[in-house]
């Protein structure tokens, strides 16, 4: 495993209250939560072992009819490793909805 410092798999962050995070964004705070790339960067740097200077690339955004939620995929180049960070919008769909990291997969 060339990048053991990066956490992969499903992401559950203790104490992450989506309703409170959405309210903060509605009030103009933590607006990085409205961007899947910035959310991957902030959450990834704070909790998952990524670095701010890793390369974060938006891959796609799609609607999942099963859950009714918007999802997004961000590719992260970290040293010699490449990861896919999957995110979704738990509270509100569209440009005003916060993004949350759901899963990290090594490519």
MARVEX-305666 format. One record per atom (N, C-alpha, C, O, CB): x, y, z; residue number from 0; residue in one letter. Coordinates in nm, 4 decimals, always signed. Glycine has a CB too. Layout:
X; Y; Z; NUM; A
...
END
This chain:
+0.0852; -0.1197; +0.0000; 0; X
+0.0000; +0.0000; +0.0000; 0; X
+0.0887; +0.1247; +0.0000; 0; X
+0.1489; +0.1573; +0.1023; 0; X
-0.0963; +0.0006; +0.1238; 0; X
+0.0973; +0.1937; -0.1120; 1; X
+0.1919; +0.3043; -0.1245; 1; X
+0.1536; +0.4306; -0.0467; 1; X
+0.2411; +0.5121; -0.0175; 1; X
+0.2069; +0.3390; -0.2680; 1; X
+0.0246; +0.4496; -0.0117; 2; X
-0.0185; +0.5705; +0.0599; 2; X
-0.1020; +0.5325; +0.1819; 2; X
-0.2224; +0.5580; +0.1847; 2; X
-0.0997; +0.6640; -0.0337; 2; X
-0.0391; +0.4716; +0.2832; 3; X
-0.1153; +0.4198; +0.3976; 3; X
-0.1805; +0.5303; +0.4816; 3; X
-0.2687; +0.5018; +0.5625; 3; X
-0.0242; +0.3368; +0.4859; 3; X
-0.1382; +0.6559; +0.4636; 4; X
-0.1936; +0.7640; +0.5463; 4; X
-0.3352; +0.8045; +0.5046; 4; X
-0.4046; +0.8749; +0.5779; 4; X
-0.1028; +0.8853; +0.5398; 4; X
-0.3775; +0.7589; +0.3849; 5; X
-0.5103; +0.7965; +0.3358; 5; X
-0.6131; +0.6912; +0.3784; 5; X
-0.5922; +0.5713; +0.3598; 5; X
-0.5094; +0.8123; +0.1808; 5; X
-0.7244; +0.7381; +0.4358; 6; X
-0.8338; +0.6483; +0.4759; 6; X
-0.9219; +0.6186; +0.3554; 6; X
-0.9647; +0.7101; +0.2851; 6; X
-0.9183; +0.7108; +0.5909; 6; X
-0.9491; +0.4900; +0.3316; 7; X
-1.0389; +0.4521; +0.2215; 7; X
-1.1618; +0.3818; +0.2787; 7; X
-1.1652; +0.3458; +0.3964; 7; X
-0.9657; +0.3598; +0.1184; 7; X
-1.2614; +0.3632; +0.1946; 8; X
-1.3848; +0.2983; +0.2366; 8; X
-1.4915; +0.4016; +0.2684; 8; X
-1.4785; +0.5195; +0.2356; 8; X
-1.3599; +0.2087; +0.3579; 8; X
-1.5976; +0.3541; +0.3334; 9; X
-1.7075; +0.4448; +0.3691; 9; X
-1.6612; +0.5421; +0.4763; 9; X
-1.5863; +0.5052; +0.5668; 9; X
-1.8314; +0.3655; +0.4181; 9; X
-1.7057; +0.6651; +0.4657; 10; X
-1.6627; +0.7704; +0.5568; 10; X
-1.7777; +0.8054; +0.6510; 10; X
-1.8853; +0.8463; +0.6072; 10; X
-1.6153; +0.8961; +0.4782; 10; X
-1.7536; +0.7889; +0.7794; 11; X
-1.8483; +0.8322; +0.8828; 11; X
-1.7694; +0.9237; +0.9756; 11; X
-1.6791; +0.8781; +1.0458; 11; X
-1.9131; +0.7086; +0.9618; 11; X
-1.8028; +1.0517; +0.9763; 12; X
-1.7321; +1.1442; +1.0643; 12; X
-1.8162; +1.1670; +1.1896; 12; X
-1.9298; +1.2136; +1.1812; 12; X
-1.7022; +1.2791; +0.9918; 12; X
-1.7594; +1.1335; +1.3070; 13; X
-1.8353; +1.1479; +1.4316; 13; X
-1.8780; +1.2930; +1.4513; 13; X
-1.7998; +1.3855; +1.4296; 13; X
-1.7517; +1.0998; +1.5523; 13; X
-2.0023; +1.3111; +1.4926; 14; X
-2.0505; +1.4454; +1.5254; 14; X
-2.0857; +1.5306; +1.4045; 14; X
-2.1146; +1.6493; +1.4195; 14; X
-1.9479; +1.5163; +1.6057; 14; X
-2.0840; +1.4724; +1.2848; 15; X
-2.1205; +1.5505; +1.1670; 15; X
-2.2727; +1.5573; +1.1564; 15; X
-2.3380; +1.4587; +1.1224; 15; X
-2.0587; +1.4891; +1.0381; 15; X
-2.3278; +1.6741; +1.1856; 16; X
-2.4725; +1.6947; +1.1841; 16; X
-2.5084; +1.7680; +1.0555; 16; X
-2.4847; +1.8882; +1.0433; 16; X
-2.5205; +1.7749; +1.3103; 16; X
-2.5660; +1.6953; +0.9593; 17; X
-2.5910; +1.7519; +0.8258; 17; X
-2.6861; +1.8707; +0.8315; 17; X
-2.6697; +1.9679; +0.7578; 17; X
-2.6482; +1.6450; +0.7329; 17; X
-2.7864; +1.8622; +0.9203; 18; X
-2.8821; +1.9719; +0.9306; 18; X
-2.8110; +2.0998; +0.9777; 18; X
-2.8342; +2.2082; +0.9241; 18; X
-2.9974; +1.9345; +1.0279; 18; X
-2.7251; +2.0853; +1.0775; 19; X
-2.6501; +2.2012; +1.1298; 19; X
-2.5537; +2.2559; +1.0251; 19; X
-2.5390; +2.3773; +1.0111; 19; X
-2.5724; +2.1624; +1.2572; 19; X
-2.4880; +2.1660; +0.9515; 20; X
-2.3946; +2.2089; +0.8466; 20; X
-2.4709; +2.2850; +0.7377; 20; X
-2.4228; +2.3869; +0.6881; 20; X
-2.3195; +2.0863; +0.7853; 20; X
-2.5901; +2.2356; +0.7004; 21; X
-2.6719; +2.3035; +0.5996; 21; X
-2.7151; +2.4413; +0.6504; 21; X
-2.7128; +2.5385; +0.5749; 21; X
-2.7959; +2.2181; +0.5635; 21; X
-2.7542; +2.4503; +0.7771; 22; X
-2.7945; +2.5791; +0.8339; 22; X
-2.6790; +2.6787; +0.8317; 22; X
-2.6988; +2.7969; +0.8039; 22; X
-2.8453; +2.5607; +0.9773; 22; X
-2.5579; +2.6303; +0.8613; 23; X
-2.4406; +2.7189; +0.8594; 23; X
-2.4164; +2.7722; +0.7181; 23; X
-2.3877; +2.8905; +0.7000; 23; X
-2.3147; +2.6442; +0.9109; 23; X
-2.4280; +2.6846; +0.6183; 24; X
-2.4084; +2.7273; +0.4789; 24; X
-2.5172; +2.8269; +0.4384; 24; X
-2.4895; +2.9243; +0.3685; 24; X
-2.4092; +2.6046; +0.3832; 24; X
-2.6413; +2.8024; +0.4826; 25; X
-2.7516; +2.8945; +0.4528; 25; X
-2.7228; +3.0324; +0.5115; 25; X
-2.7642; +3.1343; +0.4563; 25; X
-2.8852; +2.8394; +0.5082; 25; X
-2.6522; +3.0343; +0.6230; 26; X
-2.6208; +3.1615; +0.6910; 26; X
-2.4911; +3.2231; +0.6383; 26; X
-2.4455; +3.3254; +0.6893; 26; X
-2.6097; +3.1394; +0.8429; 26; X
-2.4311; +3.1598; +0.5348; 27; X
-2.3119; +3.2174; +0.4739; 27; X
-2.1811; +3.1701; +0.5335; 27; X
-2.0757; +3.2259; +0.5031; 27; X
-2.3182; +3.3635; +0.4838; 27; X
-2.1858; +3.0668; +0.6190; 28; X
-2.0627; +3.0133; +0.6795; 28; X
-2.0247; +2.8812; +0.6128; 28; X
-2.1108; +2.8072; +0.5652; 28; X
-2.0806; +2.9932; +0.8328; 28; X
-1.8929; +2.8526; +0.6104; 29; X
-1.8427; +2.7265; +0.5527; 29; X
-1.8981; +2.7033; +0.4124; 29; X
-1.9459; +2.5943; +0.3810; 29; X
-1.8797; +2.6077; +0.6433; 29; X
-1.8913; +2.8065; +0.3283; 30; X
-1.9491; +2.7964; +0.1937; 30; X
-1.8740; +2.6969; +0.1055; 30; X
-1.9221; +2.6616; -0.0022; 30; X
-1.9496; +2.9332; +0.1269; 30; X
-1.7571; +2.6513; +0.1498; 31; X
-1.6867; +2.5448; +0.0757; 31; X
-1.7722; +2.4184; +0.0689; 31; X
-1.7526; +2.3354; -0.0199; 31; X
-1.5500; +2.5130; +0.1422; 31; X
-1.8665; +2.4029; +0.1613; 32; X
-1.9551; +2.2861; +0.1617; 32; X
-2.0461; +2.2808; +0.0392; 32; X
-2.1047; +2.1763; +0.0109; 32; X
-2.0395; +2.2860; +0.2875; 32; X
-2.0592; +2.3926; -0.0345; 33; X
-2.1468; +2.3958; -0.1511; 33; X
-2.0758; +2.3492; -0.2776; 33; X
-2.1374; +2.3405; -0.3839; 33; X
-2.2009; +2.5357; -0.1715; 33; X
-1.9460; +2.3191; -0.2667; 34; X
-1.8668; +2.2712; -0.3799; 34; X
-1.8148; +2.1312; -0.3502; 34; X
-1.7482; +2.1102; -0.2488; 34; X
-1.7493; +2.3677; -0.4102; 34; X
-1.8448; +2.0342; -0.4385; 35; X
-1.7939; +1.8982; -0.4117; 35; X
-1.6409; +1.8928; -0.4091; 35; X
-1.5831; +1.8182; -0.3301; 35; X
-1.8466; +1.8007; -0.5177; 35; X
-1.5750; +1.9714; -0.4950; 36; X
-1.4278; +1.9690; -0.4979; 36; X
-1.3707; +2.0278; -0.3696; 36; X
-1.2795; +1.9705; -0.3099; 36; X
-1.3744; +2.0469; -0.6201; 36; X
-1.4239; +2.1420; -0.3271; 37; X
-1.3747; +2.2047; -0.2036; 37; X
-1.4068; +2.1186; -0.0816; 37; X
-1.3276; +2.1122; +0.0124; 37; X
-1.4360; +2.3451; -0.1865; 37; X
-1.5225; +2.0525; -0.0828; 38; X
-1.5569; +1.9651; +0.0295; 38; X
-1.4612; +1.8465; +0.0355; 38; X
-1.4155; +1.8088; +0.1434; 38; X
-1.7028; +1.9156; +0.0175; 38; X
-1.4306; +1.7874; -0.0809; 39; X
-1.3334; +1.6766; -0.0839; 39; X
-1.1990; +1.7243; -0.0291; 39; X
-1.1319; +1.6515; +0.0440; 39; X
-1.3163; +1.6213; -0.2289; 39; X
-1.1601; +1.8471; -0.0650; 40; X
-1.0312; +1.9013; -0.0208; 40; X
-1.0312; +1.9279; +0.1295; 40; X
-0.9393; +1.8859; +0.1999; 40; X
-0.9986; +2.0305; -0.0971; 40; X
-1.1341; +1.9977; +0.1793; 41; X
-1.1389; +2.0336; +0.3227; 41; X
-1.1543; +1.9103; +0.4109; 41; X
-1.0767; +1.8901; +0.5043; 41; X
-1.2547; +2.1310; +0.3497; 41; X
-1.2552; +1.8274; +0.3809; 42; X
-1.2792; +1.7080; +0.4632; 42; X
-1.1629; +1.6108; +0.4472; 42; X
-1.1189; +1.5482; +0.5436; 42; X
-1.4133; +1.6393; +0.4241; 42; X
-1.1131; +1.5990; +0.3223; 43; X
-1.0017; +1.5082; +0.2962; 43; X
-0.8749; +1.5471; +0.3711; 43; X
-0.8023; +1.4609; +0.4208; 43; X
-0.9731; +1.5037; +0.1484; 43; X
-0.8485; +1.6775; +0.3791; 44; X
-0.7289; +1.7266; +0.4476; 44; X
-0.7427; +1.7122; +0.5990; 44; X
-0.6476; +1.6745; +0.6675; 44; X
-0.7026; +1.8733; +0.4107; 44; X
-0.8617; +1.7426; +0.6504; 45; X
-0.8828; +1.7398; +0.7957; 45; X
-0.8963; +1.5985; +0.8512; 45; X
-0.8517; +1.5709; +0.9625; 45; X
-1.0060; +1.8193; +0.8311; 45; X
-0.9587; +1.5076; +0.7727; 46; X
-0.9999; +1.3791; +0.8300; 46; X
-0.9489; +1.2545; +0.7587; 46; X
-0.9480; +1.1465; +0.8177; 46; X
-1.1459; +1.3735; +0.8329; 46; X
-0.9060; +1.2670; +0.6322; 47; X
-0.8839; +1.1455; +0.5530; 47; X
-0.7398; +1.1247; +0.5078; 47; X
-0.7104; +1.0268; +0.4393; 47; X
-0.9715; +1.1484; +0.4332; 47; X
-0.6498; +1.2152; +0.5451; 48; X
-0.5086; +1.1952; +0.5115; 48; X
-0.4626; +1.2612; +0.3831; 48; X
-0.3464; +1.2471; +0.3450; 48; X
-0.4811; +1.0515; +0.5021; 48; X
-0.5531; +1.3348; +0.3139; 49; X
-0.5101; +1.4091; +0.1947; 49; X
-0.4365; +1.5353; +0.2366; 49; X
-0.4345; +1.5711; +0.3544; 49; X
-0.6314; +1.4446; +0.1046; 49; X
-0.3761; +1.6025; +0.1391; 50; X
-0.3065; +1.7285; +0.1647; 50; X
-0.3710; +1.8389; +0.0815; 50; X
-0.4272; +1.8124; -0.0248; 50; X
-0.1546; +1.7163; +0.1322; 50; X
-0.3627; +1.9630; +0.1301; 51; X
-0.4217; +2.0746; +0.0548; 51; X
-0.3628; +2.0883; -0.0850; 51; X
-0.4311; +2.1342; -0.1766; 51; X
-0.4021; +2.2046; +0.1307; 51; X
-0.2374; +2.0492; -0.1025; 52; X
-0.1724; +2.0660; -0.2334; 52; X
-0.1845; +1.9427; -0.3229; 52; X
-0.1233; +1.9380; -0.4296; 52; X
-0.0260; +2.0991; -0.2139; 52; X
-0.2627; +1.8426; -0.2810; 53; X
-0.2954; +1.7324; -0.3722; 53; X
-0.3769; +1.7903; -0.4880; 53; X
-0.4306; +1.9006; -0.4781; 53; X
-0.3751; +1.6172; -0.2980; 53; X
-0.3854; +1.7153; -0.5969; 54; X
-0.4605; +1.7639; -0.7135; 54; X
-0.6032; +1.7089; -0.7079; 54; X
-0.6247; +1.5877; -0.7122; 54; X
-0.3903; +1.7219; -0.8472; 54; X
-0.7002; +1.8005; -0.6983; 55; X
-0.8419; +1.7649; -0.6873; 55; X
-0.9097; +1.7983; -0.8193; 55; X
-0.9075; +1.9134; -0.8629; 55; X
-0.9110; +1.8401; -0.5681; 55; X
-0.9707; +1.6972; -0.8841; 56; X
-1.0324; +1.7169; -1.0151; 56; X
-1.1774; +1.6711; -1.0117; 56; X
-1.2067; +1.5583; -0.9721; 56; X
-0.9545; +1.6410; -1.1245; 56; X
-1.2681; +1.7592; -1.0535; 57; X
-1.4098; +1.7232; -1.0625; 57; X
-1.4270; +1.6230; -1.1759; 57; X
-1.3816; +1.6487; -1.2874; 57; X
-1.4996; +1.8497; -1.0855; 57; X
-1.4913; +1.5096; -1.1502; 58; X
-1.5127; +1.4068; -1.2515; 58; X
-1.6545; +1.4140; -1.3061; 58; X
-1.6740; +1.4294; -1.4267; 58; X
-1.4851; +1.2676; -1.1937; 58; X
-1.7538; +1.4028; -1.2181; 59; X
-1.8924; +1.4043; -1.2656; 59; X
-1.9866; +1.4324; -1.1504; 59; X
-1.9516; +1.4180; -1.0333; 59; X
-1.9289; +1.2709; -1.3329; 59; X
-2.1077; +1.4733; -1.1872; 60; X
-2.2170; +1.4866; -1.0916; 60; X
-2.3366; +1.4170; -1.1537; 60; X
-2.3607; +1.4298; -1.2738; 60; X
-2.2483; +1.6380; -1.0573; 60; X
-2.4120; +1.3432; -1.0726; 61; X
-2.5268; +1.2711; -1.1275; 61; X
-2.6355; +1.2585; -1.0223; 61; X
-2.6095; +1.2653; -0.9021; 61; X
-2.4850; +1.1317; -1.1784; 61; X
-2.7575; +1.2401; -1.0698; 62; X
-2.8738; +1.2206; -0.9832; 62; X
-2.8986; +1.0717; -0.9682; 62; X
-2.9062; +0.9990; -1.0672; 62; X
-2.9999; +1.2923; -1.0402; 62; X
-2.9111; +1.0264; -0.8435; 63; X
-2.9401; +0.8853; -0.8174; 63; X
-3.0903; +0.8702; -0.7918; 63; X
-3.1394; +0.9089; -0.6858; 63; X
-2.8567; +0.8318; -0.6956; 63; X
-3.1648; +0.8126; -0.8911; 64; X
-3.3096; +0.8018; -0.8751; 64; X
-3.3499; +0.7152; -0.7562; 64; X
-3.4568; +0.7351; -0.6985; 64; X
-3.3707; +0.7458; -1.0009; 64; X
-3.2661; +0.6204; -0.7196; 65; X
-3.2975; +0.5325; -0.6069; 65; X
-3.3082; +0.6090; -0.4753; 65; X
-3.4022; +0.5884; -0.3985; 65; X
-3.1921; +0.4241; -0.5945; 65; X
-3.2124; +0.6966; -0.4497; 66; X
-3.2112; +0.7710; -0.3231; 66; X
-3.2733; +0.9094; -0.3385; 66; X
-3.3090; +0.9731; -0.2394; 66; X
-3.0682; +0.7841; -0.2709; 66; X
-3.2863; +0.9561; -0.4635; 67; X
-3.3367; +1.0903; -0.4864; 67; X
-3.2335; +1.1985; -0.4572; 67; X
-3.2684; +1.3155; -0.4416; 67; X
-3.4585; +1.1131; -0.4027; 67; X
-3.1064; +1.1595; -0.4497; 68; X
-3.0007; +1.2529; -0.4104; 68; X
-2.9032; +1.2795; -0.5252; 68; X
-2.8806; +1.1942; -0.6111; 68; X
-2.9248; +1.1986; -0.2893; 68; X
-2.8464; +1.3995; -0.5242; 69; X
-2.7368; +1.4322; -0.6150; 69; X
-2.6080; +1.3726; -0.5590; 69; X
-2.5828; +1.3768; -0.4386; 69; X
-2.7233; +1.5869; -0.6342; 69; X
-2.5274; +1.3172; -0.6487; 70; X
-2.3964; +1.2642; -0.6120; 70; X
-2.2909; +1.3328; -0.6974; 70; X
-2.3205; +1.3850; -0.8048; 70; X
-2.3907; +1.1091; -0.6299; 70; X
-2.1681; +1.3320; -0.6486; 71; X
-2.0575; +1.3861; -0.7268; 71; X
-1.9349; +1.2998; -0.7024; 71; X
-1.9228; +1.2335; -0.5994; 71; X
-2.0293; +1.5351; -0.6902; 71; X
-1.8436; +1.3019; -0.7999; 72; X
-1.7189; +1.2266; -0.7893; 72; X
-1.6029; +1.3228; -0.8129; 72; X
-1.6030; +1.3992; -0.9094; 72; X
-1.7152; +1.1074; -0.8911; 72; X
-1.5036; +1.3181; -0.7234; 73; X
-1.3833; +1.4005; -0.7350; 73; X
-1.2630; +1.3073; -0.7331; 73; X
-1.2512; +1.2214; -0.6457; 73; X
-1.3746; +1.5072; -0.6196; 73; X
-1.1735; +1.3251; -0.8306; 74; X
-1.0506; +1.2455; -0.8351; 74; X
-0.9413; +1.3223; -0.7605; 74; X
-0.9241; +1.4428; -0.7793; 74; X
-1.0073; +1.2150; -0.9839; 74; X
-0.8681; +1.2502; -0.6758; 75; X
-0.7605; +1.3130; -0.5991; 75; X
-0.6290; +1.2421; -0.6286; 75; X
-0.6168; +1.1207; -0.6124; 75; X
-0.7913; +1.3097; -0.4470; 75; X
-0.5319; +1.3200; -0.6720; 76; X
-0.3967; +1.2682; -0.6937; 76; X
-0.3144; +1.3035; -0.5712; 76; X
-0.2872; +1.4208; -0.5457; 76; X
-0.3320; +1.3266; -0.8250; 76; X
-0.2744; +1.2016; -0.4949; 77; X
-0.2005; +1.2197; -0.3694; 77; X
-0.0686; +1.1432; -0.3827; 77; X
-0.0672; +1.0202; -0.3856; 77; X
-0.2844; +1.1692; -0.2441; 77; X
+0.0423; +1.2177; -0.3908; 78; X
+0.1727; +1.1546; -0.4155; 78; X
+0.1638; +1.0614; -0.5364; 78; X
+0.1330; +1.1072; -0.6464; 78; X
+0.2205; +1.0761; -0.2901; 78; X
+0.1904; +0.9308; -0.5184; 79; X
+0.1874; +0.8377; -0.6324; 79; X
+0.0524; +0.7688; -0.6461; 79; X
+0.0350; +0.6837; -0.7333; 79; X
+0.2970; +0.7326; -0.6177; 79; X
-0.0438; +0.8049; -0.5604; 80; X
-0.1729; +0.7355; -0.5571; 80; X
-0.2835; +0.8224; -0.6157; 80; X
-0.2760; +0.9453; -0.6141; 80; X
-0.2084; +0.6953; -0.4133; 80; X
-0.3866; +0.7555; -0.6676; 81; X
-0.5048; +0.8254; -0.7176; 81; X
-0.6282; +0.7665; -0.6500; 81; X
-0.6419; +0.6448; -0.6371; 81; X
-0.5156; +0.8145; -0.8733; 81; X
-0.7168; +0.8547; -0.6076; 82; X
-0.8382; +0.8133; -0.5356; 82; X
-0.9609; +0.8752; -0.6009; 82; X
-0.9532; +0.9813; -0.6629; 82; X
-0.8307; +0.8538; -0.3859; 82; X
-1.0735; +0.8077; -0.5859; 83; X
-1.2021; +0.8675; -0.6180; 83; X
-1.2734; +0.8957; -0.4865; 83; X
-1.2898; +0.8072; -0.4025; 83; X
-1.2877; +0.7744; -0.7110; 83; X
-1.3155; +1.0209; -0.4705; 84; X
-1.3927; +1.0609; -0.3537; 84; X
-1.5371; +1.0785; -0.4000; 84; X
-1.5656; +1.1609; -0.4869; 84; X
-1.3357; +1.1933; -0.2881; 84; X
-1.6277; +1.0004; -0.3414; 85; X
-1.7694; +1.0099; -0.3763; 85; X
-1.8403; +1.0919; -0.2699; 85; X
-1.8236; +1.0694; -0.1500; 85; X
-1.8341; +0.8687; -0.3899; 85; X
-1.9205; +1.1884; -0.3168; 86; X
-1.9933; +1.2766; -0.2266; 86; X
-2.1411; +1.2751; -0.2615; 86; X
-2.1800; +1.2298; -0.3691; 86; X
-1.9376; +1.4199; -0.2331; 86; X
-2.2234; +1.3250; -0.1697; 87; X
-2.3661; +1.3388; -0.1989; 87; X
-2.4225; +1.4565; -0.1205; 87; X
-2.3573; +1.5104; -0.0311; 87; X
-2.4430; +1.2083; -0.1645; 87; X
-2.5452; +1.4954; -0.1556; 88; X
-2.6135; +1.6071; -0.0895; 88; X
-2.7244; +1.5521; +0.0001; 88; X
-2.8304; +1.5145; -0.0501; 88; X
-2.6718; +1.7075; -0.1945; 88; X
-2.7022; +1.5464; +0.1322; 89; X
-2.7994; +1.4821; +0.2213; 89; X
-2.9205; +1.5690; +0.2551; 89; X
-3.0270; +1.5156; +0.2860; 89; X
-2.7314; +1.4424; +0.3483; 89; X
-2.9068; +1.7012; +0.2499; 90; X
-3.0117; +1.7895; +0.3007; 90; X
-3.0947; +1.8541; +0.1907; 90; X
-3.2177; +1.8505; +0.1954; 90; X
-2.9508; +1.8965; +0.3858; 90; X
-3.0291; +1.9124; +0.0931; 91; X
-3.0979; +1.9867; -0.0122; 91; X
-3.0252; +1.9597; -0.1429; 91; X
-2.9023; +1.9535; -0.1467; 91; X
-3.1031; +2.1404; +0.0193; 91; X
-3.1027; +1.9434; -0.2509; 92; X
-3.0433; +1.9136; -0.3808; 92; X
-3.0212; +2.0438; -0.4573; 92; X
-3.1015; +2.1367; -0.4491; 92; X
-3.1334; +1.8165; -0.4621; 92; X
-2.9102; +2.0489; -0.5323; 93; X
-2.8861; +2.1660; -0.6156; 93; X
-2.7769; +2.2561; -0.5604; 93; X
-2.7070; +2.2189; -0.4661; 93; X
-3.0130; +2.2446; -0.6307; 93; X
-2.7617; +2.3749; -0.6190; 94; X
-2.6464; +2.4614; -0.5888; 94; X
-2.6407; +2.5109; -0.4446; 94; X
-2.5336; +2.5503; -0.3983; 94; X
-2.6480; +2.5795; -0.6800; 94; X
-2.7528; +2.5102; -0.3721; 95; X
-2.7528; +2.5600; -0.2333; 95; X
-2.7408; +2.4467; -0.1314; 95; X
-2.7448; +2.4706; -0.0107; 95; X
-2.8805; +2.6399; -0.2060; 95; X
-2.7259; +2.3225; -0.1807; 96; X
-2.7168; +2.2081; -0.0894; 96; X
-2.5724; +2.1773; -0.0537; 96; X
-2.4824; +2.1892; -0.1369; 96; X
-2.7823; +2.0849; -0.1516; 96; X
-2.5515; +2.1373; +0.0722; 97; X
-2.4167; +2.1009; +0.1164; 97; X
-2.3770; +1.9652; +0.0585; 97; X
-2.4621; +1.8833; +0.0238; 97; X
-2.4086; +2.0979; +0.2710; 97; X
-2.2466; +1.9438; +0.0492; 98; X
-2.1917; +1.8150; +0.0052; 98; X
-2.1262; +1.7455; +0.1233; 98; X
-2.0676; +1.8095; +0.2106; 98; X
-2.0895; +1.8341; -0.1105; 98; X
-2.1371; +1.6126; +0.1244; 99; X
-2.0801; +1.5298; +0.2299; 99; X
-2.0030; +1.4160; +0.1646; 99; X
-2.0498; +1.3563; +0.0677; 99; X
-2.1908; +1.4753; +0.3258; 99; X
-1.8843; +1.3857; +0.2179; 100; X
-1.8046; +1.2755; +0.1631; 100; X
-1.8668; +1.1432; +0.2074; 100; X
-1.8914; +1.1212; +0.3260; 100; X
-1.6552; +1.2851; +0.2095; 100; X
-1.8918; +1.0554; +0.1099; 101; X
-1.9546; +0.9264; +0.1399; 101; X
-1.8532; +0.8127; +0.1396; 101; X
-1.8605; +0.7221; +0.2226; 101; X
-2.0653; +0.8970; +0.0392; 101; X
-1.7578; +0.8176; +0.0452; 102; X
-1.6696; +0.7026; +0.0272; 102; X
-1.5423; +0.7467; -0.0447; 102; X
-1.5440; +0.8387; -0.1264; 102; X
-1.7412; +0.5898; -0.0520; 102; X
-1.4315; +0.6787; -0.0125; 103; X
-1.3036; +0.7019; -0.0801; 103; X
-1.2547; +0.5676; -0.1333; 103; X
-1.2456; +0.4701; -0.0587; 103; X
-1.1972; +0.7672; +0.0169; 103; X
-1.2236; +0.5632; -0.2615; 104; X
-1.1767; +0.4401; -0.3261; 104; X
-1.0426; +0.4652; -0.3932; 104; X
-1.0261; +0.5639; -0.4649; 104; X
-1.2803; +0.3886; -0.4296; 104; X
-0.9465; +0.3758; -0.3700; 105; X
-0.8172; +0.3877; -0.4382; 105; X
-0.8284; +0.3277; -0.5777; 105; X
-0.8867; +0.2207; -0.5957; 105; X
-0.7043; +0.3174; -0.3571; 105; X
-0.7725; +0.3966; -0.6757; 106; X
-0.7747; +0.3460; -0.8134; 106; X
-0.6501; +0.2627; -0.8415; 106; X
-0.6338; +0.2115; -0.9523; 106; X
-0.7847; +0.4626; -0.9142; 106; X
END
